[in-house]
């Protein structure tokens, strides 16, 4: 799963990338014209893995992971007036599963803001406009083609194309009224029909307010009331410094600053949640592992996350909830307590389920 980190120029976007990935990408590179993105894969924090490792003493622990792609900064309305975002930049964003928008909320005289003042709400609106403009361009091109073709089609094919045109008109109207596609109510079939378009405003959005050290203990104040969206605060510069320290030094640094938990972990977890993902777990002496799957996935499909043969030969799944296993103290005691159960193909796997799949191929 890939998350594109976007933001206006000088928002501290690459600093946030370094904080999340423990990287050291050059923060001035994009200002010198770099287009190639910074890429890194990070492990999703999951305290359940540590608890299971104490119980099973495995040879290996494998968390779930997500990939972050740090793309070049966007200058704002200038890009739109010059004909849209650069094609290379659009390609990197379009193939992402979600967007992480870094919004500047820090003062730094050595890093001037393009508009001269710090205004997170204005910056969010500016980038949203860029994304909407890109989606509108796609919609307008498709509508022009549909309108020219519909009159020549057979009735059955025409009906489907008219439905597509009507949906695109709805989306066009929403975007023109500053409503992103992710906030437009649609049926499951309508949402599926749009997947090939890779609309930018349809993607889940995590707004990260990049605050200064003086705002470490403040909750996010920016309102962003759209579906499949969330807002978190992170002090990018501080978190990037923490990410370069070992655990002991980082803990000392956090204590000095009065930080209880690194914000990077919270941002990574929120990114994972916004992707619509949950983790089921497998546990044994060989490995304790978190397996990312889509929410509401049936057991037979979840088995395929491990191996296609397990899905193909699925018989049943032995399931115990994490909290029930922890309460029992061992798998044998959980079985005695009756909290280990057998489930069939259609069982909807829950976050934290510890699964053992029985199969035959």
C-alpha positions as a Markdown table, in Angstrom:
| # | Residue | x | y | z |
|---|---|---|---|---|
| 1 | Unk | 0.0 | 0.0 | 0.0 |
| 2 | Unk | 1.4 | 3.3 | -1.1 |
| 3 | Unk | 0.8 | 6.8 | 0.4 |
| 4 | Unk | 1.9 | 9.9 | -1.4 |
| 5 | Unk | 3.1 | 12.8 | 0.7 |
| 6 | Unk | 2.0 | 16.0 | -0.9 |
| 7 | Unk | 2.2 | 19.7 | 0.2 |
| 8 | Unk | 2.9 | 23.2 | -0.9 |
| 9 | Unk | 6.5 | 24.4 | -1.3 |
| 10 | Unk | 8.3 | 24.9 | 2.1 |
| 11 | Unk | 5.6 | 23.0 | 4.1 |
| 12 | Unk | 8.3 | 20.8 | 5.6 |
| 13 | Unk | 7.0 | 17.8 | 3.6 |
| 14 | Unk | 10.3 | 16.0 | 3.2 |
| 15 | Unk | 11.1 | 16.7 | 6.8 |
| 16 | Unk | 7.9 | 14.9 | 7.7 |
| 17 | Unk | 8.9 | 12.1 | 5.3 |
| 18 | Unk | 12.2 | 11.7 | 7.2 |
| 19 | Unk | 10.4 | 11.7 | 10.5 |
| 20 | Unk | 8.0 | 8.9 | 9.4 |
| 21 | Unk | 10.6 | 6.8 | 7.7 |
| 22 | Unk | 13.7 | 7.5 | 9.8 |
| 23 | Unk | 15.3 | 8.7 | 6.6 |
| 24 | Unk | 17.7 | 11.4 | 5.7 |
| 25 | Unk | 16.4 | 12.6 | 2.3 |
| 26 | Unk | 17.8 | 16.0 | 1.3 |
| 27 | Unk | 15.1 | 18.6 | 2.3 |
| 28 | Unk | 16.4 | 21.2 | -0.2 |
| 29 | Unk | 16.4 | 18.8 | -3.2 |
| 30 | Unk | 13.0 | 19.7 | -4.6 |
| 31 | Unk | 13.6 | 23.4 | -4.5 |
| 32 | Unk | 16.5 | 22.8 | -6.9 |
| 33 | Unk | 14.2 | 21.0 | -9.4 |
| 34 | Unk | 14.2 | 17.4 | -8.3 |
| 35 | Unk | 11.2 | 15.4 | -9.6 |
| 36 | Unk | 12.1 | 11.8 | -8.7 |
| 37 | Unk | 10.3 | 11.0 | -5.5 |
| 38 | Unk | 11.8 | 9.8 | -2.2 |
| 39 | Unk | 10.6 | 6.3 | -1.4 |
| 40 | Unk | 10.6 | 4.3 | 1.9 |
| 41 | Unk | 8.7 | 1.5 | 3.5 |
| 42 | Unk | 7.9 | 1.7 | 7.2 |
| 43 | Unk | 6.6 | -0.8 | 9.8 |
| 44 | Unk | 3.1 | -0.1 | 11.2 |
| 45 | Unk | 3.4 | 0.1 | 15.1 |
| 46 | Unk | 1.4 | -2.8 | 16.7 |
| 47 | Unk | 1.8 | -3.5 | 20.4 |
| 48 | Unk | 0.0 | -6.8 | 20.0 |
| 49 | Unk | 3.0 | -8.2 | 18.2 |
| 50 | Unk | 5.2 | -7.6 | 21.3 |
| 51 | Unk | 2.6 | -9.3 | 23.5 |
| 52 | Unk | 2.4 | -12.3 | 21.3 |
| 53 | Unk | 6.1 | -12.6 | 21.0 |
| 54 | Unk | 6.4 | -13.0 | 24.8 |
| 55 | Unk | 3.8 | -15.8 | 24.6 |
| 56 | Unk | 5.2 | -17.7 | 21.6 |
| 57 | Unk | 8.9 | -16.7 | 21.7 |
| 58 | Unk | 9.1 | -16.7 | 17.9 |
| 59 | Unk | 12.3 | -16.7 | 15.7 |
| 60 | Unk | 10.9 | -13.7 | 13.8 |
| 61 | Unk | 8.5 | -10.8 | 14.2 |
| 62 | Unk | 7.0 | -9.2 | 11.1 |
| 63 | Unk | 4.8 | -6.1 | 11.4 |
| 64 | Unk | 2.6 | -4.9 | 8.6 |
| 65 | Unk | 4.1 | -2.1 | 6.5 |
| 66 | Unk | 3.2 | 0.8 | 4.2 |
| 67 | Unk | 5.2 | 2.7 | 1.6 |
| 68 | Unk | 5.5 | 6.5 | 1.7 |
| 69 | Unk | 6.3 | 8.4 | -1.5 |
| 70 | Unk | 7.5 | 12.0 | -1.0 |
| 71 | Unk | 6.8 | 13.9 | -4.2 |
| 72 | Unk | 7.9 | 17.4 | -5.3 |
| 73 | Unk | 6.3 | 20.4 | -3.6 |
| 74 | Unk | 3.3 | 22.1 | -5.3 |
| 75 | Unk | 3.5 | 25.8 | -5.6 |
| 76 | Unk | -0.3 | 26.5 | -5.4 |
| 77 | Unk | -2.4 | 28.3 | -7.9 |
| 78 | Unk | 0.6 | 29.0 | -10.2 |
| 79 | Unk | 0.6 | 25.3 | -11.2 |
| 80 | Unk | -3.1 | 25.4 | -12.1 |
| 81 | Unk | -2.7 | 28.6 | -14.1 |
| 82 | Unk | 0.1 | 27.2 | -16.1 |
| 83 | Unk | -2.0 | 24.2 | -17.3 |
| 84 | Unk | -2.1 | 21.8 | -14.4 |
| 85 | Unk | 0.3 | 19.8 | -12.3 |
| 86 | Unk | 3.4 | 18.3 | -14.1 |
| 87 | Unk | 2.6 | 15.0 | -15.7 |
| 88 | Unk | 5.4 | 13.2 | -13.9 |
| 89 | Unk | 4.2 | 14.5 | -10.5 |
| 90 | Unk | 0.6 | 13.5 | -11.4 |
| 91 | Unk | 1.7 | 10.0 | -12.2 |
| 92 | Unk | 3.3 | 9.5 | -8.8 |
| 93 | Unk | 0.2 | 10.8 | -7.0 |
| 94 | Unk | -2.4 | 9.0 | -9.1 |
| 95 | Unk | -0.9 | 5.6 | -8.4 |
| 96 | Unk | -1.0 | 6.1 | -4.6 |
| 97 | Unk | -3.7 | 4.5 | -2.5 |
| 98 | Unk | -4.0 | 7.6 | -0.2 |
| 99 | Unk | -2.6 | 11.1 | 0.2 |
| 100 | Unk | -0.8 | 12.6 | 3.2 |
| 101 | Unk | -1.0 | 16.4 | 2.9 |
| 102 | Unk | 1.6 | 18.2 | 5.0 |
| 103 | Unk | 0.3 | 21.6 | 6.0 |
| 104 | Unk | 2.6 | 24.3 | 7.3 |
| 105 | Unk | 1.7 | 25.5 | 10.7 |
| 106 | Unk | 5.2 | 26.6 | 12.0 |
| 107 | Unk | 7.0 | 29.9 | 11.9 |
| 108 | Unk | 10.6 | 30.0 | 10.6 |
| 109 | Unk | 12.1 | 33.2 | 9.2 |
| 110 | Unk | 14.8 | 31.2 | 7.4 |
| 111 | Unk | 12.1 | 29.3 | 5.5 |
| 112 | Unk | 9.8 | 31.9 | 3.9 |
| 113 | Unk | 6.2 | 30.9 | 3.1 |
| 114 | Unk | 5.4 | 31.5 | -0.6 |
| 115 | Unk | 2.4 | 33.7 | 0.4 |
| 116 | Unk | 4.3 | 35.4 | 3.1 |
| 117 | Unk | 2.2 | 34.3 | 6.1 |
| 118 | Unk | 1.3 | 31.1 | 7.9 |
| 119 | Unk | -2.4 | 30.2 | 7.2 |
| 120 | Unk | -3.1 | 26.4 | 7.3 |
| 121 | Unk | -6.7 | 26.8 | 6.1 |
| 122 | Unk | -5.7 | 28.8 | 3.1 |
| 123 | Unk | -2.9 | 26.3 | 2.2 |
| 124 | Unk | -5.3 | 23.3 | 2.5 |
| 125 | Unk | -7.8 | 25.1 | 0.2 |
| 126 | Unk | -5.0 | 25.9 | -2.3 |
| 127 | Unk | -3.8 | 22.3 | -2.6 |
| 128 | Unk | -7.4 | 21.0 | -2.7 |
| 129 | Unk | -8.0 | 23.3 | -5.6 |
| 130 | Unk | -5.0 | 21.8 | -7.5 |
| 131 | Unk | -6.2 | 18.3 | -6.9 |
| 132 | Unk | -9.8 | 19.2 | -7.9 |
| 133 | Unk | -8.5 | 20.9 | -11.1 |
| 134 | Unk | -6.7 | 17.7 | -12.1 |
| 135 | Unk | -9.9 | 15.7 | -11.6 |
| 136 | Unk | -12.0 | 18.2 | -13.4 |
| 137 | Unk | -9.7 | 18.0 | -16.4 |
| 138 | Unk | -10.2 | 14.2 | -16.5 |
| 139 | Unk | -13.9 | 14.5 | -16.2 |
| 140 | Unk | -14.2 | 17.1 | -18.9 |
| 141 | Unk | -12.2 | 15.0 | -21.4 |
| 142 | Unk | -14.3 | 11.9 | -20.6 |
| 143 | Unk | -17.6 | 13.8 | -20.9 |
| 144 | Unk | -16.7 | 15.2 | -24.2 |
| 145 | Unk | -16.0 | 11.7 | -25.5 |
| 146 | Unk | -19.1 | 10.2 | -24.0 |
| 147 | Unk | -21.3 | 12.9 | -25.5 |
| 148 | Unk | -19.9 | 12.3 | -28.9 |
| 149 | Unk | -20.3 | 8.5 | -28.7 |
| 150 | Unk | -23.6 | 7.9 | -26.9 |
| 151 | Unk | -25.7 | 8.7 | -29.9 |
| 152 | Unk | -24.0 | 6.0 | -32.0 |
| 153 | Unk | -24.3 | 3.2 | -29.4 |
| 154 | Unk | -26.7 | 0.2 | -29.2 |
| 155 | Unk | -29.3 | 0.6 | -26.5 |
| 156 | Unk | -27.7 | -1.8 | -23.9 |
| 157 | Unk | -24.3 | -0.2 | -24.2 |
| 158 | Unk | -25.9 | 3.3 | -24.3 |
| 159 | Unk | -27.7 | 2.7 | -21.0 |
| 160 | Unk | -24.4 | 2.0 | -19.2 |
| 161 | Unk | -22.6 | 5.0 | -20.8 |
| 162 | Unk | -25.5 | 7.3 | -19.9 |
| 163 | Unk | -25.2 | 6.2 | -16.2 |
| 164 | Unk | -21.5 | 6.9 | -16.4 |
| 165 | Unk | -22.1 | 10.3 | -17.8 |
| 166 | Unk | -24.7 | 11.2 | -15.2 |
| 167 | Unk | -22.3 | 10.1 | -12.4 |
| 168 | Unk | -19.4 | 12.2 | -13.9 |
| 169 | Unk | -21.7 | 15.2 | -14.1 |
| 170 | Unk | -22.5 | 14.8 | -10.4 |
| 171 | Unk | -18.9 | 14.7 | -9.6 |
| 172 | Unk | -18.1 | 17.7 | -11.8 |
| 173 | Unk | -20.8 | 19.7 | -9.9 |
| 174 | Unk | -19.4 | 18.7 | -6.6 |
| 175 | Unk | -15.8 | 19.6 | -7.5 |
| 176 | Unk | -17.0 | 23.0 | -8.8 |
| 177 | Unk | -18.6 | 23.5 | -5.4 |
| 178 | Unk | -15.3 | 22.7 | -3.6 |
| 179 | Unk | -16.5 | 19.2 | -2.5 |
| 180 | Unk | -13.9 | 16.4 | -3.1 |
| 181 | Unk | -15.1 | 13.2 | -4.7 |
| 182 | Unk | -14.4 | 11.3 | -1.5 |
| 183 | Unk | -17.3 | 13.2 | 0.1 |
| 184 | Unk | -19.8 | 12.4 | -2.7 |
| 185 | Unk | -22.4 | 9.8 | -1.7 |
| 186 | Unk | -22.2 | 6.9 | -4.1 |
| 187 | Unk | -23.3 | 3.3 | -4.4 |
| 188 | Unk | -20.7 | 0.5 | -4.2 |
| 189 | Unk | -21.2 | -0.1 | -8.0 |
| 190 | Unk | -20.6 | 3.6 | -8.7 |
| 191 | Unk | -17.4 | 3.6 | -6.6 |
| 192 | Unk | -16.1 | 0.5 | -8.4 |
| 193 | Unk | -16.8 | 2.1 | -11.8 |
| 194 | Unk | -14.5 | 5.0 | -10.9 |
| 195 | Unk | -11.4 | 3.1 | -9.9 |
| 196 | Unk | -9.8 | 3.2 | -13.3 |
| 197 | Unk | -9.9 | 7.0 | -13.3 |
| 198 | Unk | -7.6 | 7.4 | -10.2 |
| 199 | Unk | -9.2 | 10.6 | -9.2 |
| 200 | Unk | -7.0 | 12.5 | -6.7 |
| 201 | Unk | -9.8 | 13.9 | -4.6 |
| 202 | Unk | -11.4 | 10.4 | -4.3 |
| 203 | Unk | -8.3 | 9.2 | -2.3 |
| 204 | Unk | -8.4 | 9.1 | 1.5 |
| 205 | Unk | -6.7 | 12.2 | 2.9 |
| 206 | Unk | -4.6 | 12.6 | 6.1 |
| 207 | Unk | -3.8 | 16.2 | 6.8 |
| 208 | Unk | -0.7 | 16.5 | 8.9 |
| 209 | Unk | -0.3 | 20.0 | 10.5 |
| 210 | Unk | 3.5 | 20.5 | 10.7 |
| 211 | Unk | 3.7 | 22.5 | 13.9 |
| 212 | Unk | 6.7 | 24.1 | 15.7 |
| 213 | Unk | 8.2 | 23.1 | 18.9 |
| 214 | Unk | 6.1 | 25.6 | 20.8 |
| 215 | Unk | 2.9 | 23.8 | 19.8 |
| 216 | Unk | 4.0 | 20.2 | 20.7 |
| 217 | Unk | 1.2 | 19.9 | 23.3 |
| 218 | Unk | -1.6 | 21.4 | 21.2 |
| 219 | Unk | -4.3 | 19.5 | 19.6 |
| 220 | Unk | -5.0 | 20.1 | 15.8 |
| 221 | Unk | -7.3 | 23.1 | 15.4 |
| 222 | Unk | -7.9 | 22.8 | 11.6 |
| 223 | Unk | -11.4 | 21.6 | 10.6 |
| 224 | Unk | -11.6 | 19.3 | 7.5 |
| 225 | Unk | -15.1 | 17.8 | 7.6 |
| 226 | Unk | -14.8 | 15.4 | 4.6 |
| 227 | Unk | -15.3 | 11.7 | 4.4 |
| 228 | Unk | -12.3 | 9.4 | 4.6 |
| 229 | Unk | -10.2 | 12.2 | 6.0 |
| 230 | Unk | -8.5 | 13.0 | 9.3 |
| 231 | Unk | -6.3 | 15.7 | 10.8 |
| 232 | Unk | -3.3 | 15.1 | 13.1 |
| 233 | Unk | -0.5 | 17.4 | 14.3 |
| 234 | Unk | 3.2 | 16.6 | 14.2 |
| 235 | Unk | 6.3 | 18.7 | 14.8 |
| 236 | Unk | 8.2 | 17.6 | 11.8 |
| 237 | Unk | 11.6 | 19.0 | 12.7 |
| 238 | Unk | 11.6 | 17.5 | 16.2 |
| 239 | Unk | 10.2 | 14.2 | 15.0 |
| 240 | Unk | 12.9 | 14.0 | 12.3 |
| 241 | Unk | 15.6 | 14.5 | 14.9 |
| 242 | Unk | 14.0 | 11.8 | 17.2 |
| 243 | Unk | 13.9 | 9.4 | 14.3 |
| 244 | Unk | 17.7 | 9.5 | 14.0 |
| 245 | Unk | 18.3 | 8.6 | 17.6 |
| 246 | Unk | 18.4 | 5.2 | 19.2 |
| 247 | Unk | 15.6 | 4.2 | 21.6 |
| 248 | Unk | 17.4 | 5.3 | 24.8 |
| 249 | Unk | 18.5 | 8.7 | 23.5 |
| 250 | Unk | 15.1 | 9.3 | 21.9 |
| 251 | Unk | 13.4 | 8.6 | 25.2 |
| 252 | Unk | 15.7 | 11.0 | 27.0 |
| 253 | Unk | 15.1 | 13.7 | 24.3 |
| 254 | Unk | 11.3 | 13.1 | 24.6 |
| 255 | Unk | 11.4 | 13.4 | 28.3 |
| 256 | Unk | 13.3 | 16.7 | 28.1 |
| 257 | Unk | 10.6 | 18.0 | 25.7 |
| 258 | Unk | 7.7 | 16.5 | 27.7 |
| 259 | Unk | 6.7 | 14.2 | 24.9 |
| 260 | Unk | 5.1 | 10.9 | 26.0 |
| 261 | Unk | 4.9 | 9.2 | 22.6 |
| 262 | Unk | 6.5 | 9.9 | 19.2 |
| 263 | Unk | 3.8 | 11.4 | 17.0 |
| 264 | Unk | 5.3 | 9.5 | 14.0 |
| 265 | Unk | 3.7 | 6.3 | 15.3 |
| 266 | Unk | 0.3 | 7.9 | 15.5 |
| 267 | Unk | 0.6 | 9.3 | 12.0 |
| 268 | Unk | 1.7 | 5.9 | 10.6 |
| 269 | Unk | -1.3 | 4.2 | 12.3 |
| 270 | Unk | -3.7 | 6.8 | 11.1 |
| 271 | Unk | -2.3 | 6.4 | 7.6 |
| 272 | Unk | -2.9 | 2.7 | 7.8 |
| 273 | Unk | -6.5 | 3.1 | 9.1 |
| 274 | Unk | -7.4 | 5.6 | 6.3 |
| 275 | Unk | -6.3 | 3.0 | 3.8 |
| 276 | Unk | -9.2 | 0.9 | 5.0 |
| 277 | Unk | -6.8 | -1.7 | 6.4 |
| 278 | Unk | -6.9 | -3.9 | 9.4 |
| 279 | Unk | -4.4 | -6.6 | 10.6 |
| 280 | Unk | -5.1 | -10.2 | 11.4 |
| 281 | Unk | -2.3 | -12.0 | 13.2 |
| 282 | Unk | -0.6 | -15.4 | 12.9 |
| 283 | Unk | 1.5 | -16.6 | 15.9 |
| 284 | Unk | 3.8 | -19.6 | 16.4 |
| 285 | Unk | 7.4 | -20.5 | 17.2 |
| 286 | Unk | 8.6 | -19.7 | 13.7 |
| 287 | Unk | 7.0 | -16.2 | 13.4 |
| 288 | Unk | 4.6 | -13.7 | 14.8 |
| 289 | Unk | 3.2 | -11.6 | 12.0 |
| 290 | Unk | 0.6 | -9.0 | 11.2 |
| 291 | Unk | -1.1 | -9.4 | 7.8 |
| 292 | Unk | -2.8 | -6.3 | 6.3 |
| 293 | Unk | -6.2 | -6.9 | 4.6 |
| 294 | Unk | -9.1 | -4.8 | 3.6 |
| 295 | Unk | -11.7 | -4.2 | 6.3 |
| 296 | Unk | -14.8 | -6.6 | 6.0 |
| 297 | Unk | -12.8 | -9.3 | 4.1 |
| 298 | Unk | -14.1 | -12.9 | 4.4 |
| 299 | Unk | -11.9 | -15.5 | 5.9 |
| 300 | Unk | -11.3 | -17.3 | 2.6 |
| 301 | Unk | -9.9 | -14.1 | 1.0 |
| 302 | Unk | -7.9 | -13.3 | 4.1 |
| 303 | Unk | -6.2 | -16.7 | 3.8 |
| 304 | Unk | -5.1 | -15.6 | 0.3 |
| 305 | Unk | -3.0 | -12.8 | 1.9 |
| 306 | Unk | -0.7 | -15.6 | 3.2 |
| 307 | Unk | -0.7 | -17.8 | 0.1 |
| 308 | Unk | -3.0 | -18.4 | -2.9 |
| 309 | Unk | -2.9 | -22.2 | -2.2 |
| 310 | Unk | -4.4 | -21.6 | 1.3 |
| 311 | Unk | -7.3 | -19.7 | -0.3 |
| 312 | Unk | -7.8 | -22.3 | -3.0 |
| 313 | Unk | -7.8 | -25.2 | -0.6 |
| 314 | Unk | -9.5 | -23.4 | 2.3 |
| 315 | Unk | -11.4 | -25.7 | 4.7 |
| 316 | Unk | -11.9 | -23.6 | 7.8 |
| 317 | Unk | -10.2 | -21.1 | 10.1 |
| 318 | Unk | -9.3 | -21.4 | 13.7 |
| 319 | Unk | -9.9 | -18.0 | 15.2 |
| 320 | Unk | -9.3 | -16.4 | 18.6 |
| 321 | Unk | -9.5 | -12.7 | 19.4 |
| 322 | Unk | -6.3 | -11.1 | 20.6 |
| 323 | Unk | -7.9 | -9.9 | 23.9 |
| 324 | Unk | -9.3 | -13.4 | 24.6 |
| 325 | Unk | -5.9 | -15.0 | 24.1 |
| 326 | Unk | -4.3 | -12.5 | 26.3 |
| 327 | Unk | -6.9 | -13.0 | 29.0 |
| 328 | Unk | -6.5 | -16.8 | 28.8 |
| 329 | Unk | -2.7 | -16.7 | 28.9 |
| 330 | Unk | -2.0 | -19.4 | 26.3 |
| 331 | Unk | -3.6 | -20.9 | 23.3 |
| 332 | Unk | -4.4 | -24.1 | 25.2 |
| 333 | Unk | -6.1 | -22.2 | 28.0 |
| 334 | Unk | -8.1 | -20.2 | 25.4 |
| 335 | Unk | -9.3 | -23.4 | 23.9 |
| 336 | Unk | -10.3 | -24.6 | 27.4 |
| 337 | Unk | -12.2 | -21.4 | 27.9 |
| 338 | Unk | -14.1 | -21.8 | 24.7 |
| 339 | Unk | -12.8 | -18.6 | 23.0 |
| 340 | Unk | -11.1 | -20.4 | 20.2 |
| 341 | Unk | -13.7 | -21.2 | 17.5 |
| 342 | Unk | -13.9 | -22.6 | 14.0 |
| 343 | Unk | -15.2 | -20.3 | 11.2 |
| 344 | Unk | -16.1 | -20.9 | 7.6 |
| 345 | Unk | -15.3 | -19.1 | 4.3 |
| 346 | Unk | -17.8 | -16.3 | 4.9 |
| 347 | Unk | -16.6 | -15.2 | 8.4 |
| 348 | Unk | -15.6 | -11.6 | 8.3 |
| 349 | Unk | -12.1 | -11.3 | 9.8 |
| 350 | Unk | -11.8 | -8.7 | 12.6 |
| 351 | Unk | -8.8 | -6.6 | 13.5 |
| 352 | Unk | -6.6 | -8.5 | 15.9 |
| 353 | Unk | -8.0 | -11.9 | 15.1 |
| 354 | Unk | -5.3 | -14.6 | 15.5 |
| 355 | Unk | -5.9 | -17.0 | 12.6 |
| 356 | Unk | -4.8 | -20.5 | 11.8 |
| 357 | Unk | -6.1 | -21.6 | 8.4 |
| 358 | Unk | -6.8 | -25.3 | 7.6 |
| 359 | Unk | -6.5 | -26.1 | 3.9 |
| 360 | Unk | -6.0 | -29.0 | 1.5 |
| 361 | Unk | -4.6 | -28.7 | -2.0 |
